[in-house]
Amino acid sequence: MTHKVSDSTIRRMSHYLRALEEMDRQEETTVSSTQLAEWGGTTAAQVRKDLSQFGSFGKRGLGYEVRGLTERLRAILGVDRRWRVALVGAGRIGAALFEYPNFRLRGFDLVGVLDVADDKVGRSWGELTIRHVEELEDVVSSEDVDLVIIAVPAAAAQEVADRAVEAGARGILNFAPTQLRVPEGVPLTDVNLVMEMEALSFAITSAEQGS
């Protein structure tokens, strides 16, 4: 694929995939763009536009074959394979992420946890032992880590990202409240909870002012 796909399109594709998986569990065999639009909170025309960016799907008047489209979307989103993940930061956010069951269900295997605090390093989290962040490069290399989740204070996040990328990490998920810089070709996703809350408060305020 040579063209750039927007983040909003990818998010909608994730919604479509979850809808298709639920339909498959209910043994439904076909689905229309209108049905997918209802799950994705969009329009049938947008569904068709989104899917058309990745090839030809379905037939006019007949809809989409549920199982076949599910497999195609899983391949497009990269969740038809297993991803090896390292988590840097064993604080509150890190602990919540570690306990989140859907990571493994969606193909993301946590293979390493690191922190700098003496009272955390050496502790067991499930089958893993928290290692010192000084061992980041060794963990990324020895565990064949694909993705690194950064859940550390803002002041330390850039250094962690630099080291992770240098060690061979292929993508970064950043929960630190700062904007990181990574080399071109290394995907970076920022999850800033405060900004998400501000966007939500803006939406509510705008609705109140328009009513």
C-alpha positions in Angstrom: 0.0 0.0 0.0 1.5 3.3 -1.1 -1.1 5.8 0.0 -1.4 7.1 3.6 -4.5 5.9 5.5 -5.9 8.3 8.1 -6.0 7.4 11.8 -9.8 7.9 11.7 -10.1 5.4 8.9 -8.1 2.8 10.9 -10.3 3.4 14.0 -13.4 2.8 12.0 -11.9 -0.4 10.5 -11.4 -1.6 14.1 -15.1 -1.0 14.7 -16.0 -2.9 11.6 -13.8 -5.8 12.6 -15.4 -6.1 16.0 -18.9 -5.9 14.4 -17.9 -8.7 12.0 -16.5 -10.9 14.7 -19.7 -10.5 16.7 -21.8 -11.4 13.6 -19.7 -14.4 13.0 -20.3 -15.6 16.5 -24.0 -15.2 15.9 -23.5 -17.3 12.7 -24.6 -14.5 10.3 -23.1 -15.0 6.9 -23.6 -11.7 5.1 -23.6 -8.1 6.2 -24.4 -4.8 4.4 -22.5 -1.5 4.5 -25.5 0.0 6.3 -25.2 -2.6 9.1 -21.5 -2.0 9.4 -22.1 1.8 9.5 -24.4 1.4 12.5 -21.6 -0.4 14.4 -19.0 2.2 13.3 -21.1 5.2 14.0 -20.8 6.4 10.4 -22.6 6.1 7.0 -22.9 3.3 4.5 -21.0 5.5 2.0 -18.2 6.0 4.4 -17.9 2.2 5.0 -17.6 1.6 1.3 -15.1 4.4 1.0 -13.0 3.0 3.8 -13.0 -0.5 2.5 -12.2 0.7 -1.1 -8.8 2.0 0.1 -7.8 -1.6 0.6 -9.2 -3.3 -2.4 -12.4 -4.7 -3.7 -14.9 -6.1 -1.2 -18.4 -7.6 -1.6 -20.8 -7.3 -4.5 -23.4 -4.6 -5.1 -26.8 -5.7 -3.8 -25.4 -8.8 -2.1 -23.3 -7.2 0.7 -20.2 -8.6 2.2 -19.4 -12.2 3.3 -18.9 -12.0 7.0 -16.1 -14.6 7.5 -14.2 -13.6 4.4 -14.3 -9.8 5.3 -13.3 -10.6 8.9 -10.2 -12.4 7.7 -9.3 -9.6 5.3 -9.7 -6.9 8.0 -7.7 -8.9 10.5 -4.9 -9.1 7.9 -5.1 -5.4 7.1 -5.0 -4.4 10.8 -2.2 -6.9 11.5 -4.0 -8.8 14.1 -3.8 -12.1 12.2 -0.4 -12.7 13.9 1.1 -12.4 17.3 3.0 -9.3 18.4 5.6 -9.3 21.2 5.3 -6.3 23.5 7.5 -4.8 26.2 6.0 -2.4 28.8 8.3 0.3 30.3 6.8 1.7 33.4 5.3 -0.4 36.2 3.3 2.4 37.9 -0.5 2.8 37.9 -0.9 3.1 34.2 1.5 0.2 33.5 -0.3 -2.0 36.1 -3.7 -1.3 34.5 -2.3 -2.1 31.0 -0.7 -5.3 32.3 -4.0 -6.5 33.7 -6.0 -5.6 30.6 -7.1 -9.1 29.2 -7.9 -8.0 25.7 -4.3 -7.4 24.8 -3.6 -11.1 24.5 -7.0 -11.8 23.0 -6.1 -9.4 20.2 -2.7 -10.9 19.5 -0.5 -8.8 21.8 1.8 -10.8 24.0 3.5 -9.0 26.9 6.9 -10.5 27.1 8.8 -7.9 29.3 8.1 -5.3 32.0 10.7 -2.8 33.1 10.9 0.0 35.6 13.5 2.1 37.4 12.2 2.0 41.0 14.0 -0.3 43.4 10.8 -1.3 45.1 9.4 -2.6 41.8 12.4 -4.2 40.1 12.6 -7.9 40.9 8.9 -8.3 41.7 6.8 -10.8 39.9 3.9 -9.7 37.7 2.2 -12.9 36.6 4.8 -15.0 34.9 7.1 -12.1 34.3 9.7 -10.5 36.6 10.0 -6.7 36.5 13.5 -5.9 35.2 15.5 -2.6 35.5 15.1 -0.2 32.6 18.8 -0.4 32.1 18.1 -3.8 30.6 15.8 -2.4 28.0 18.1 -3.1 25.0 18.6 -6.7 26.2 14.9 -7.3 26.6 14.0 -5.9 23.2 16.7 -8.0 21.6 16.4 -11.3 23.5 12.6 -11.3 23.5 12.3 -10.3 19.9 10.1 -7.4 20.9 8.0 -5.7 18.2 6.2 -3.0 20.1 7.2 -1.0 23.2 4.6 0.6 25.5 6.0 3.7 27.3 4.2 4.5 30.6 6.9 6.6 32.3 7.1 10.3 33.4 7.4 12.8 30.6 11.0 13.6 31.4 12.2 10.0 30.8 10.0 9.1 27.8 12.2 10.4 24.9 15.2 8.5 26.1 13.2 5.3 26.5 11.8 5.8 23.0 15.3 6.4 21.5 16.8 3.3 23.2 13.8 1.1 22.3 14.0 2.1 18.6 17.8 1.7 18.5 17.4 -1.8 20.0 15.0 -2.8 17.2 11.5 -2.0 18.4 9.2 -1.5 15.4 6.6 0.6 17.0 5.9 2.8 20.1 2.7 3.3 22.1 3.2 6.3 24.2 1.2 7.0 27.4 3.7 9.7 28.7 2.3 13.2 28.6 4.8 14.5 26.1 5.3 14.5 22.3 8.0 12.1 21.3 10.2 12.1 18.2 11.0 8.8 16.4 12.7 8.1 13.1 10.7 8.1 10.0 9.3 4.6 9.4 8.7 3.8 13.1 5.0 4.1 13.9 4.2 6.1 17.0 0.8 6.4 18.7 0.2 8.8 21.6 -2.4 8.2 24.2 -2.9 11.4 26.1 -5.7 10.9 28.6 -5.9 14.6 29.5 -6.2 15.6 25.9 -9.0 13.0 25.4 -10.8 14.4 28.4 -10.4 18.0 27.0 -11.8 16.8 23.7 -14.8 15.3 25.5 -15.4 18.5 27.6 -15.1 20.6 24.4 -17.8 18.4 22.8 -20.1 18.8 25.7 -19.5 22.5 26.0 -20.1 23.0 22.3 -23.4 21.1 22.5 -24.6 23.2 25.4 -23.8 26.4 23.6 -25.6 25.2 20.5 -28.7 24.2 22.4 
